[in-house]
Amino acid sequence: MVRPPDVGAPAPEFTLPGLLFDGEAAERRTYRLADAEGGPLVLAFYPGDDTLVCTRQLCSYASDLDRFRELGAAVWGISPQDLDSHERFARKHRLTFPLLADGGEAVAAAYGITARGLGLRRSVFVLDGQGTVRWRHIALLGLTFTRVDALAEQLSLLREGGG
């Protein structure tokens, strides 16, 4: 099994199909990690669309998107479901940040967050504008999630040059 990238290490590059729901339409396109260079990125790996904890997590991130933007950061959600599932989930809960489809969990595996028999572990990585991991949280069970305040704190530290 691959180990998760250490803080200070480059994040594994990836290319995934994704969609962005703008409140009315859902635009489908390809997302590459390299496309996010220039600003901080929060990668939120979650096990499943429209499940209890995942819904709470992503809805909390969506409701605080302005806070992330004020810190110069983008948020991308990544899970194994396909784009049709992501679109239903985004429309139902008004999730207006990209949701990416990691169908074979190859990206989750590259980030070292898959667990045999369980699929991917709920995980959040904060990357700087050069794609370097500056903070990470990998849940053991995934019954809780990283709160917006904790992510905002890490993004503030990054902005101040301390992350």
N, CA, C and O of each residue as an XYZ file, in Angstrom:
652
protein
N       0.835     -1.188      0.000
C       0.000      0.000      0.000
C       0.878      1.250      0.000
O       1.885      1.315      0.705
N       0.494      2.211     -0.777
C       1.216      3.480     -0.863
C       0.954      4.293      0.399
O      -0.163      4.313      0.916
N       1.982      4.954      0.882
C       1.821      5.837      2.046
C       1.303      7.199      1.588
O       1.613      7.638      0.481
N       0.520      7.866      2.427
C       0.075      9.223      2.080
C       1.276     10.156      1.947
O       2.284      9.964      2.627
N       1.180     11.159      1.083
C       2.289     12.108      0.961
C       2.484     12.859      2.274
O       1.522     13.290      2.910
N       3.734     13.004      2.661
C       4.065     13.739      3.876
C       3.852     15.228      3.674
O       3.873     15.723      2.547
N       3.646     15.940      4.778
C       3.616     17.392      4.730
C       4.975     17.859      4.210
O       6.017     17.426      4.703
N       4.958     18.729      3.231
C       6.178     19.208      2.597
C       6.510     18.490      1.301
O       7.393     18.917      0.558
N       5.801     17.394      1.028
C       6.032     16.621     -0.200
C       5.064     17.065     -1.295
O       3.991     17.590     -0.998
N       5.432     16.860     -2.544
C       4.491     17.164     -3.630
C       3.280     16.227     -3.562
O       3.404     15.039     -3.264
N       2.122     16.794     -3.844
C       0.909     15.979     -3.912
C       0.930     15.178     -5.214
O       1.379     15.690     -6.239
N       0.456     13.941     -5.193
C       0.407     13.162     -6.432
C      -0.470     13.847     -7.480
O      -1.596     14.256     -7.197
N       0.063     13.961     -8.680
C      -0.678     14.563     -9.800
C      -1.818     13.634    -10.185
O      -1.715     12.417    -10.028
N      -2.896     14.204    -10.685
C      -4.007     13.396    -11.170
C      -4.806     14.157    -12.213
O      -4.731     15.381    -12.323
N      -5.569     13.393    -12.969
C      -6.545     13.915    -13.924
C      -7.811     13.104    -13.718
O      -7.786     11.876    -13.808
N      -8.938     13.794    -13.437
C     -10.207     13.116    -13.180
C     -11.357     13.859    -13.850
O     -11.295     15.077    -14.018
N     -12.405     13.133    -14.233
C     -13.613     13.812    -14.684
C     -14.307     14.433    -13.475
O     -14.282     13.879    -12.377
N     -14.920     15.577    -13.693
C     -15.621     16.231    -12.596
C     -16.718     17.123    -13.111
O     -16.898     17.296    -14.316
N     -17.448     17.687    -12.172
C     -18.484     18.635    -12.550
C     -18.533     19.758    -11.541
O     -18.160     19.610    -10.377
N     -19.010     20.889    -12.034
C     -19.211     22.058    -11.191
C     -20.646     22.518    -11.380
O     -21.050     22.903    -12.477
N     -21.412     22.471    -10.292
C     -22.795     22.932    -10.297
C     -22.790     24.392     -9.872
O     -22.251     24.731     -8.819
N     -23.384     25.254    -10.683
C     -23.365     26.689    -10.384
C     -24.662     27.190     -9.767
O     -24.872     28.398     -9.656
N     -25.523     26.283     -9.370
C     -26.813     26.667     -8.825
C     -27.935     26.427     -9.814
O     -29.102     26.361     -9.427
N     -27.595     26.297    -11.088
C     -28.578     26.012    -12.136
C     -28.109     24.887    -13.051
O     -28.796     23.881    -13.224
N     -26.935     25.075    -13.628
C     -26.401     24.096    -14.577
C     -25.180     23.402    -13.984
O     -24.505     23.936    -13.104
N     -24.917     22.211    -14.483
C     -23.733     21.462    -14.063
C     -22.816     21.327    -15.267
O     -23.178     20.712    -16.270
N     -21.630     21.904    -15.160
C     -20.640     21.814    -16.236
C     -19.715     20.638    -15.946
O     -19.114     20.557    -14.875
N     -19.609     19.728    -16.911
C     -18.719     18.580    -16.785
C     -17.453     18.861    -17.575
O     -17.496     19.341    -18.708
N     -16.321     18.547    -16.949
C     -15.041     18.716    -17.627
C     -13.993     17.872    -16.915
O     -14.274     17.203    -15.921
N     -12.797     17.920    -17.443
C     -11.668     17.213    -16.843
C     -10.938     18.158    -15.897
O     -10.704     19.321    -16.227
N     -10.580     17.654    -14.725
C      -9.827     18.422    -13.730
C      -8.455     17.781    -13.563
O      -8.333     16.568    -13.391
N      -7.444     18.610    -13.617
C      -6.065     18.165    -13.373
C      -5.537     18.930    -12.178
O      -5.822     20.117    -12.026
N      -4.777     18.270    -11.335
C      -4.212     18.958    -10.181
C      -3.401     20.166    -10.628
O      -3.426     21.208     -9.973
N      -2.686     20.035    -11.730
C      -1.863     21.136    -12.231
C      -2.699     22.379    -12.553
O      -2.181     23.496    -12.523
N      -3.996     22.191    -12.863
C      -4.868     23.328    -13.163
C      -5.069     24.231    -11.957
O      -5.405     25.405    -12.110
N      -4.868     23.701    -10.772
C      -5.120     24.459     -9.543
C      -3.896     25.245     -9.076
O      -3.981     25.992     -8.101
N      -2.771     25.089     -9.751
C      -1.556     25.781     -9.315
C      -1.760     27.280     -9.305
O      -2.454     27.841    -10.152
N      -1.140     27.914     -8.325
C      -1.238     29.362     -8.186
C      -1.966     29.767     -6.922
O      -1.772     30.879     -6.430
N      -2.797     28.895     -6.388
C      -3.523     29.191     -5.156
C      -3.706     27.928     -4.346
O      -3.597     26.824     -4.880
N      -3.985     28.079     -3.058
C      -4.202     26.906     -2.214
C      -5.408     26.092     -2.681
O      -6.357     26.624     -3.257
N      -5.343     24.806     -2.420
C      -6.415     23.896     -2.794
C      -6.701     22.959     -1.626
O      -5.787     22.388     -1.032
N      -7.975     22.811     -1.310
C      -8.422     21.844     -0.313
C      -8.988     20.657     -1.077
O      -9.989     20.783     -1.782
N      -8.345     19.511     -0.936
C      -8.834     18.271     -1.540
C      -9.561     17.483     -0.459
O      -8.947     17.037      0.511
N     -10.859     17.315     -0.625
C     -11.672     16.601      0.352
C     -12.103     15.266     -0.244
O     -13.020     15.210     -1.064
N     -11.439     14.199      0.169
C     -11.805     12.850     -0.261
C     -12.911     12.361      0.663
O     -12.767     12.395      1.885
N     -14.020     11.903      0.075
C     -15.149     11.438      0.882
C     -15.680     10.133      0.295
O     -15.633      9.932     -0.919
N     -16.183      9.248      1.152
C     -16.581      7.922      0.689
C     -17.793      7.860     -0.230
O     -17.806      7.053     -1.160
N     -18.826      8.699      0.002
C     -20.012      8.498     -0.815
C     -20.958      9.675     -0.903
O     -21.193     10.376      0.082
N     -21.499      9.886     -2.091
C     -22.511     10.915     -2.305
C     -23.763     10.605     -1.488
O     -24.190      9.456     -1.380
N     -24.331     11.653     -0.924
C     -25.631     11.598     -0.255
C     -25.675     10.618      0.916
O     -26.732     10.065      1.221
N     -24.547     10.401      1.565
C     -24.525      9.637      2.806
C     -24.470     10.645      3.955
O     -24.106     11.802      3.747
N     -24.822     10.221      5.137
C     -25.022     11.144      6.253
C     -23.818     12.042      6.538
O     -23.933     13.266      6.476
N     -22.675     11.448      6.848
C     -21.510     12.255      7.236
C     -20.961     13.028      6.036
O     -20.573     14.188      6.173
N     -20.926     12.400      4.875
C     -20.427     13.088      3.679
C     -21.291     14.295      3.343
O     -20.773     15.348      2.971
N     -22.593     14.147      3.471
C     -23.495     15.267      3.196
C     -23.235     16.401      4.175
O     -23.141     17.559      3.768
N     -23.120     16.085      5.447
C     -22.826     17.131      6.447
C     -21.507     17.827      6.132
O     -21.416     19.054      6.182
N     -20.489     17.040      5.809
C     -19.170     17.590      5.519
C     -19.221     18.536      4.321
O     -18.816     19.693      4.421
N     -19.719     18.043      3.194
C     -19.683     18.851      1.983
C     -20.642     20.029      2.051
O     -20.356     21.085      1.486
N     -21.767     19.872      2.726
C     -22.671     21.020      2.901
C     -22.020     22.094      3.758
O     -22.207     23.283      3.500
N     -21.256     21.695      4.779
C     -20.571     22.704      5.598
C     -19.522     23.444      4.772
O     -19.359     24.655      4.925
N     -18.817     22.739      3.906
C     -17.824     23.393      3.048
C     -18.508     24.324      2.052
O     -18.030     25.431      1.802
N     -19.629     23.875      1.485
C     -20.357     24.696      0.517
C     -20.906     25.967      1.164
O     -20.882     27.037      0.555
N     -21.398     25.850      2.395
C     -21.971     27.032      3.047
C     -20.898     28.040      3.437
O     -21.207     29.209      3.668
N     -19.658     27.611      3.511
C     -18.556     28.511      3.866
C     -17.590     28.741      2.702
O     -16.429     29.083      2.924
N     -18.055     28.558      1.471
C     -17.171     28.743      0.313
C     -16.583     30.144      0.267
O     -15.430     30.313     -0.131
N     -17.349     31.151      0.665
C     -16.817     32.524      0.669
C     -15.625     32.638      1.606
O     -14.672     33.361      1.315
N     -15.670     31.943      2.705
C     -14.542     31.962      3.655
C     -13.291     31.358      3.018
O     -12.189     31.888      3.163
N     -13.476     30.246      2.315
C     -12.344     29.638      1.612
C     -11.805     30.611      0.554
O     -10.595     30.802      0.430
N     -12.712     31.213     -0.196
C     -12.293     32.141     -1.257
C     -11.546     33.344     -0.686
O     -10.570     33.804     -1.277
N     -11.999     33.854      0.460
C     -11.305     34.983      1.097
C      -9.868     34.619      1.450
O      -8.993     35.483      1.497
N      -9.636     33.341      1.695
C      -8.287     32.857      1.998
C      -7.552     32.430      0.727
O      -6.456     31.873      0.791
N      -8.161     32.695     -0.418
C      -7.532     32.403     -1.710
C      -7.589     30.956     -2.121
O      -6.893     30.553     -3.053
N      -8.411     30.150     -1.441
C      -8.415     28.703     -1.666
C      -9.622     28.228     -2.459
O     -10.708     28.805     -2.392
N      -9.398     27.167     -3.207
C     -10.469     26.433     -3.876
C     -10.691     25.130     -3.115
O      -9.812     24.661     -2.392
N     -11.879     24.555     -3.290
C     -12.227     23.277     -2.669
C     -12.667     22.329     -3.772
O     -13.493     22.685     -4.613
N     -12.110     21.115     -3.768
C     -12.534     20.067     -4.681
C     -12.905     18.849     -3.844
O     -12.143     18.439     -2.969
N     -14.070     18.273     -4.109
C     -14.466     17.024     -3.470
C     -14.161     15.862     -4.406
O     -14.359     15.968     -5.616
N     -13.684     14.759     -3.853
C     -13.328     13.581     -4.658
C     -13.917     12.338     -3.993
O     -13.704     12.094     -2.805
N     -14.663     11.554     -4.782
C     -15.191     10.287     -4.283
C     -15.307      9.301     -5.444
O     -15.134      9.683     -6.601
N     -15.600      8.035     -5.141
C     -15.643      7.018     -6.194
C     -16.875      7.052     -7.094
O     -16.870      6.402     -8.140
N     -17.924      7.779     -6.734
C     -19.151      7.752     -7.524
C     -18.948      8.435     -8.876
O     -18.020      9.221     -9.062
N     -19.842      8.112     -9.815
C     -19.746      8.675    -11.159
C     -20.346     10.085    -11.219
O     -20.912     10.579    -10.244
N     -20.210     10.709    -12.375
C     -20.653     12.098    -12.515
C     -22.169     12.249    -12.402
O     -22.647     13.283    -11.936
N     -22.925     11.249    -12.816
C     -24.378     11.333    -12.657
C     -24.752     11.387    -11.179
O     -25.610     12.175    -10.780
N     -24.117     10.561    -10.380
C     -24.352     10.584     -8.933
C     -23.922     11.928     -8.345
O     -24.640     12.516     -7.536
N     -22.749     12.407     -8.755
C     -22.268     13.710     -8.271
C     -23.249     14.829     -8.624
O     -23.502     15.721     -7.814
N     -23.797     14.774     -9.836
C     -24.725     15.830    -10.234
C     -25.992     15.798     -9.384
O     -26.461     16.843     -8.935
N     -26.546     14.617     -9.161
C     -27.735     14.519     -8.295
C     -27.430     15.055     -6.900
O     -28.226     15.800     -6.330
N     -26.289     14.679     -6.359
C     -25.851     15.101     -5.022
C     -25.673     16.621     -4.980
O     -26.162     17.280     -4.062
N     -24.981     17.169     -5.962
C     -24.735     18.617     -6.006
C     -26.046     19.389     -6.126
O     -26.241     20.385     -5.429
N     -26.934     18.947     -6.990
C     -28.224     19.633     -7.166
C     -29.071     19.561     -5.896
O     -29.657     20.560     -5.479
N     -29.133     18.396     -5.293
C     -29.965     18.193     -4.096
C     -29.509     19.079     -2.942
O     -30.331     19.624     -2.205
N     -28.187     19.218     -2.789
C     -27.639     19.930     -1.630
C     -26.991     21.270     -1.989
O     -26.396     21.930     -1.137
N     -27.114     21.664     -3.268
C     -26.592     22.956     -3.737
C     -25.092     23.089     -3.448
O     -24.636     24.084     -2.885
N     -24.352     22.074     -3.841
C     -22.899     22.044     -3.666
C     -22.271     22.721     -4.875
O     -22.307     22.181     -5.981
N     -21.705     23.882     -4.672
C     -21.220     24.701     -5.789
C     -19.698     24.773     -5.837
O     -19.116     25.840     -6.030
N     -19.074     23.630     -5.659
C     -17.634     23.484     -5.896
C     -17.456     22.168     -6.643
O     -18.346     21.318     -6.600
N     -16.338     21.981     -7.323
C     -16.167     20.779     -8.147
C     -16.227     19.475     -7.351
O     -15.652     19.353     -6.269
N     -16.938     18.512     -7.921
C     -16.965     17.146     -7.412
C     -16.345     16.264     -8.485
O     -16.808     16.237     -9.626
N     -15.295     15.543     -8.111
C     -14.537     14.733     -9.061
C     -14.812     13.257     -8.835
O     -14.998     12.810     -7.704
N     -14.835     12.500     -9.940
C     -15.155     11.077     -9.907
C     -13.882     10.232    -10.009
O     -13.228     10.195    -11.051
N     -13.548      9.563     -8.917
C     -12.393      8.668     -8.846
C     -12.910      7.231     -8.846
O     -12.759      6.501     -7.866
N     -13.523      6.840     -9.966
C     -14.238      5.574    -10.061
C     -13.471      4.339     -9.630
O     -14.025      3.499     -8.920
N     -12.253      4.201    -10.021
C     -11.468      3.034     -9.639
C     -10.644      3.254     -8.387
O      -9.855      2.393     -7.997
N     -10.828      4.415     -7.751
C     -10.085      4.824     -6.550
C      -8.578      4.854     -6.779
O      -7.804      4.678     -5.838
N      -8.157      5.078     -8.030
C      -6.721      5.150     -8.324
C      -6.089      6.371     -7.676
O      -4.961      6.298     -7.189
N      -6.797      7.487     -7.662
C      -6.245      8.697     -7.041
C      -6.204      8.524     -5.525
O      -5.211      8.881     -4.891
N      -7.268      7.981     -4.939
C      -7.265      7.710     -3.495
C      -6.101      6.791     -3.134
O      -5.441      6.992     -2.115
N      -5.850      5.786     -3.969
C      -4.724      4.873     -3.723
C      -3.396      5.617     -3.824
O      -2.494      5.385     -3.019
N      -3.268      6.511     -4.808
C      -2.032      7.283     -4.970
C      -1.784      8.187     -3.767
O      -0.637      8.496     -3.443
N      -2.859      8.610     -3.107
C      -2.745      9.441     -1.907
C      -2.638      8.590     -0.637
O      -2.549      9.131      0.465
N      -2.648      7.266     -0.789
C      -2.445      6.362      0.340
C      -3.597      6.334      1.322
O      -3.390      6.119      2.516
N      -4.818      6.550      0.830
C      -5.949      6.640      1.758
C      -7.007      5.562      1.509
O      -8.161      5.722      1.905
N      -6.621      4.482      0.863
C      -7.559      3.373      0.703
C      -7.295      2.346      1.791
O      -6.159      2.149      2.224
N      -8.357      1.702      2.217
C      -8.245      0.659      3.232
C      -8.926     -0.588      2.696
O     -10.077     -0.542      2.261
N      -8.219     -1.685      2.729
C      -8.748     -2.945      2.195
C     -10.112     -3.241      2.814
O     -10.271     -3.251      4.034
N     -11.090     -3.483      1.942
C     -12.425     -3.824      2.395
C     -13.290     -2.634      2.774
O     -14.501     -2.781      2.939
N     -12.692     -1.455      2.914
C     -13.456     -0.289      3.338
C     -13.539      0.792      2.274
O     -14.347      1.713      2.390
N     -12.721      0.694      1.246
C     -12.671      1.761      0.247
C     -11.782      2.890      0.726
O     -10.797      2.657      1.427
N     -12.123      4.113      0.352
C     -11.257      5.226      0.748
C     -11.607      5.733      2.133
O     -12.754      5.654      2.574
N     -10.594      6.257      2.811
C     -10.774      6.850      4.138
C     -11.020      8.345      3.968
O     -10.333      9.011      3.194
N     -11.997      8.862      4.690
C     -12.291     10.288      4.626
C     -11.013     11.055      4.974
O     -10.434     10.880      6.046
N     -10.591     11.908      4.039
C      -9.305     12.591      4.192
C      -9.377     13.981      3.582
O     -10.119     14.223      2.630
N      -8.596     14.885      4.147
C      -8.507     16.238      3.605
C      -7.030     16.607      3.515
O      -6.261     16.416      4.458
N      -6.658     17.139      2.358
C      -5.297     17.623      2.128
C      -5.380     19.099      1.774
O      -6.189     19.494      0.935
N      -4.549     19.914      2.408
C      -4.419     21.322      2.036
C      -3.107     21.446      1.270
O      -2.033     21.136      1.786
N      -3.222     21.907      0.026
C      -2.050     22.071     -0.838
C      -1.786     23.553     -1.041
O      -2.715     24.361     -1.080
N      -0.516     23.903     -1.170
C      -0.191     25.291     -1.499
C      -0.291     25.491     -3.013
O      -0.632     24.561     -3.744
N       0.000     26.678     -3.471
C      -0.140     27.018     -4.878
C       0.812     26.292     -5.803
O       0.661     26.372     -7.023
N       1.794     25.583     -5.255
C       2.722     24.796     -6.069
C       2.403     23.307     -6.009
O       3.139     22.491     -6.564
N       1.309     22.950     -5.341
C       0.920     21.543     -5.263
C       1.635     20.757     -4.187
O       1.703     19.530     -4.256
N       2.167     21.446     -3.193
C       2.846     20.793     -2.081
C       1.864     20.599     -0.932
O       1.096     21.505     -0.611
N       1.887     19.431     -0.317
C       1.017     19.158      0.828
C       1.506     20.001      2.005
O       2.662     19.900      2.416
N       0.624     20.822      2.533
C       0.958     21.675      3.679
C       0.258     21.241      4.950
O       0.654     21.632      6.048
N      -0.792     20.424      4.804
C      -1.512     19.899      5.968
C      -2.362     18.745      5.470
O      -2.788     18.724      4.316
N      -2.602     17.789      6.349
C      -3.455     16.665      5.971
C      -4.140     16.101      7.211
O      -3.619     16.178      8.323
N      -5.300     15.542      6.992
C      -5.999     14.791      8.034
C      -6.610     13.566      7.374
O      -7.368     13.681      6.411
N      -6.276     12.392      7.898
C      -6.777     11.131      7.371
C      -7.521     10.448      8.506
O      -6.920     10.057      9.506
N      -8.822     10.307      8.349
C      -9.660      9.735      9.404
C      -9.447      8.236      9.514
O      -9.249      7.549      8.512
N      -9.489      7.742     10.731
C      -9.381      6.304     10.942
C     -10.686      5.614     10.587
O     -10.681      4.581      9.916
N     -11.812      6.179     11.033
C     -13.108      5.562     10.785
C     -13.998      6.375      9.870
O     -14.869      5.808      9.211
N     -13.812      7.669      9.804
C     -14.611      8.485      8.906
C     -15.982      8.854      9.429
O     -16.853      9.244      8.652
N     -16.192      8.738     10.733
C     -17.487      9.091     11.305
C     -17.581     10.578     11.619
O     -18.659     11.092     11.918
N     -16.469     11.251     11.552
C     -16.419     12.699     11.722
C     -15.667     13.266     10.527
O     -15.146     12.523      9.695
N     -15.618     14.592     10.454
C     -14.916     15.221      9.345
C     -14.214     16.482      9.829
O     -14.536     17.028     10.884
N     -13.243     16.932      9.033
C     -12.501     18.143      9.357
C     -13.424     19.338      9.163
O     -13.997     19.522      8.090
N     -13.562     20.137     10.194
C     -14.452     21.301     10.186
C     -13.826     22.466      9.424
O     -12.608     22.545      9.259
N     -14.680     23.352      8.974
C     -14.239     24.528      8.219
C     -13.263     25.359      9.040
O     -12.271     25.845      8.497
N     -13.519     25.535     10.335
C     -12.623     26.345     11.170
C     -11.195     25.799     11.160
O     -10.238     26.570     11.082
N     -11.046     24.488     11.239
C      -9.708     23.879     11.223
C      -9.029     24.107      9.878
O      -7.832     24.388      9.823
N      -9.788     23.987      8.796
C      -9.217     24.219      7.468
C      -8.869     25.692      7.281
O      -7.823     26.014      6.718
N      -9.735     26.586      7.747
C      -9.463     28.028      7.639
C      -8.207     28.394      8.420
O      -7.423     29.235      7.982
N      -8.018     27.768      9.568
C      -6.808     28.025     10.359
C      -5.560     27.614      9.579
O      -4.575     28.351      9.544
N      -5.605     26.435      8.955
C      -4.450     25.969      8.179
C      -4.211     26.864      6.956
O      -3.065     27.153      6.611
N      -5.275     27.292      6.315
C      -5.143     28.186      5.156
C      -4.609     29.558      5.572
O      -3.848     30.179      4.830
N      -5.001     30.026      6.744
C      -4.462     31.298      7.266
C      -2.975     31.191      7.535
O      -2.203     32.091      7.205
N      -2.579     30.072      8.142
C      -1.152     29.851      8.395
C      -0.370     29.794      7.084
O       0.730     30.336      6.978
N      -0.944     29.145      6.115
C      -0.310     29.054      4.800
C      -0.156     30.440      4.188
O       0.888     30.774      3.628
N      -1.190     31.223      4.302
C      -1.173     32.590      3.753
C      -0.113     33.444      4.445
O       0.521     34.294      3.820
N       0.069     33.205      5.742
C       1.064     33.964      6.509
C       2.472     33.420      6.332
O       3.433     33.988      6.851
N       2.594     32.315      5.597
C       3.913     31.734      5.353
C       4.349     30.761      6.415
O       5.499     30.322      6.408
N       3.458     30.406      7.339
C       3.830     29.502      8.411
C       3.396     28.078      8.165
O       3.653     27.204      8.993
N       2.725     27.814      7.015
C       2.214     26.457      6.784
C       3.021     25.695      5.812
O       2.708     24.540      5.521
